[in-house]
Amino acid sequence: NINLPINYVRRNTATKKAYCPYCGKAYNIPSRGRDYWCPKCFKPLFKTLQDDELSKLSIKDRQNEISLHMADLNMETAPKLLLYANKINTRKIIINLMLKYPLDNKLKDIIESYINAYTRYKITK
């Protein structure tokens, strides 16, 4: 049995590439484990680049488009808008959802990670 220094111990470091939907930056993250978020944008990382109408717009145009969709915001469109919203629009979306819908488990699932990342308040189950 040979005792190798810690620097020479080989670890299982299988990684996969993941992309931020907001800034498009690629990250190498461990292939197993928890969900990872972009450290710059606080958005959940995805295995592939997003390919939808919002991802093709510039960041400024995305925020304008999200602002237009605020009036007809509902539980189905909110998760997609939250992926691309900046901090101000994220807060607006969360506030609108909390005013329109009761704070049940379905709403908690949508907003919990964003409210914990963007505010000092935490949602507890």
C-alpha positions as CSV (number, residue, x, y, z in Angstrom):
1,N,0.0,0.0,0.0
2,I,1.6,3.2,-1.2
3,N,0.6,6.5,0.4
4,L,0.7,9.1,-2.3
5,P,0.6,12.8,-1.5
6,I,-2.8,14.4,-1.9
7,N,-1.7,16.2,-5.1
8,Y,-1.1,12.9,-6.8
9,V,-4.3,11.1,-5.8
10,R,-6.4,10.6,-8.9
11,R,-10.0,11.6,-8.3
12,N,-13.1,10.8,-10.3
13,T,-13.5,14.1,-12.1
14,A,-15.9,13.2,-14.9
15,T,-17.4,16.5,-16.2
16,K,-19.9,17.6,-18.6
17,K,-20.4,20.8,-20.5
18,A,-23.3,23.0,-19.4
19,Y,-24.5,26.4,-20.7
20,C,-26.0,29.4,-19.1
21,P,-29.3,30.4,-20.9
22,Y,-28.8,34.1,-20.1
23,C,-25.2,34.8,-21.1
24,G,-24.5,31.6,-23.2
25,K,-21.2,31.0,-21.3
26,A,-20.1,27.3,-21.2
27,Y,-19.0,25.6,-18.0
28,N,-17.5,22.2,-17.2
29,I,-19.4,20.9,-14.2
30,P,-19.3,17.5,-12.5
31,S,-21.4,14.9,-14.3
32,R,-23.0,13.8,-11.1
33,G,-24.4,15.8,-8.2
34,R,-26.7,18.7,-7.7
35,D,-28.1,21.3,-10.0
36,Y,-25.6,24.0,-10.9
37,W,-26.1,27.7,-11.5
38,C,-24.1,30.3,-13.5
39,P,-22.0,32.2,-11.0
40,K,-22.3,35.4,-13.0
41,C,-26.0,35.4,-13.9
42,F,-27.6,33.1,-11.3
43,K,-29.4,31.1,-13.9
44,P,-29.7,27.3,-13.9
45,L,-27.3,25.6,-16.4
46,F,-28.5,23.4,-19.2
47,K,-26.9,20.5,-21.1
48,T,-27.4,22.2,-24.5
49,L,-27.7,25.8,-25.6
50,Q,-31.2,27.0,-25.6
51,D,-32.8,27.3,-29.0
52,D,-35.9,29.5,-28.8
53,E,-37.0,32.9,-29.8
54,L,-35.7,34.6,-26.7
55,S,-32.2,33.0,-26.9
56,K,-31.8,34.5,-30.4
57,L,-32.3,38.1,-29.2
58,S,-29.7,40.4,-27.7
59,I,-29.7,40.8,-23.9
60,K,-31.3,44.2,-24.2
61,D,-34.0,43.1,-26.6
62,R,-34.7,40.1,-24.4
63,Q,-35.4,42.3,-21.4
64,N,-37.7,44.5,-23.6
65,E,-39.6,41.4,-24.7
66,I,-39.9,40.1,-21.2
67,S,-41.3,43.5,-20.1
68,L,-44.0,43.2,-22.8
69,H,-45.0,39.7,-21.5
70,M,-45.4,40.9,-17.9
71,A,-49.0,41.9,-18.5
72,D,-50.1,38.4,-19.6
73,L,-47.8,36.5,-17.2
74,N,-49.1,33.1,-16.0
75,M,-47.7,29.9,-14.4
76,E,-46.9,28.4,-17.8
77,T,-44.9,31.3,-19.3
78,A,-43.1,32.4,-16.1
79,P,-40.4,29.6,-15.9
80,K,-39.3,30.4,-19.5
81,L,-39.2,34.1,-18.8
82,L,-37.3,33.7,-15.5
83,L,-34.5,31.9,-17.5
84,Y,-33.7,35.1,-19.4
85,A,-34.8,37.8,-17.0
86,N,-32.3,40.1,-15.5
87,K,-32.4,40.8,-11.7
88,I,-35.0,43.6,-12.0
89,N,-37.3,41.6,-14.3
90,T,-36.9,38.5,-12.1
91,R,-38.1,40.4,-9.1
92,K,-41.0,41.8,-11.1
93,I,-42.0,38.3,-12.3
94,I,-41.8,36.8,-8.8
95,I,-43.9,39.7,-7.3
96,N,-46.5,39.4,-10.1
97,L,-46.8,35.6,-9.6
98,M,-47.1,36.0,-5.8
99,L,-49.9,38.6,-6.3
100,K,-51.8,36.6,-8.8
101,Y,-51.5,33.1,-7.4
102,P,-51.7,31.5,-3.9
103,L,-48.3,30.4,-2.6
104,D,-48.8,26.7,-3.0
105,N,-46.3,24.0,-3.9
106,K,-46.6,24.6,-7.7
107,L,-45.7,28.3,-7.3
108,K,-43.0,27.5,-4.8
109,D,-41.4,25.1,-7.3
110,I,-41.2,27.8,-9.9
111,I,-39.9,30.7,-7.8
112,E,-38.1,29.1,-4.9
113,S,-34.6,28.9,-6.4
114,Y,-34.9,32.4,-8.0
115,I,-36.1,34.1,-4.9
116,N,-33.4,32.5,-2.8
117,A,-30.7,33.6,-5.4
118,Y,-31.9,37.1,-5.9
119,T,-33.2,38.3,-2.5
120,R,-32.2,38.1,1.1
121,Y,-35.5,36.3,1.8
122,K,-35.8,32.6,1.8
123,I,-38.9,30.5,1.1
124,T,-39.2,27.6,3.5
125,K,-41.4,24.6,2.9
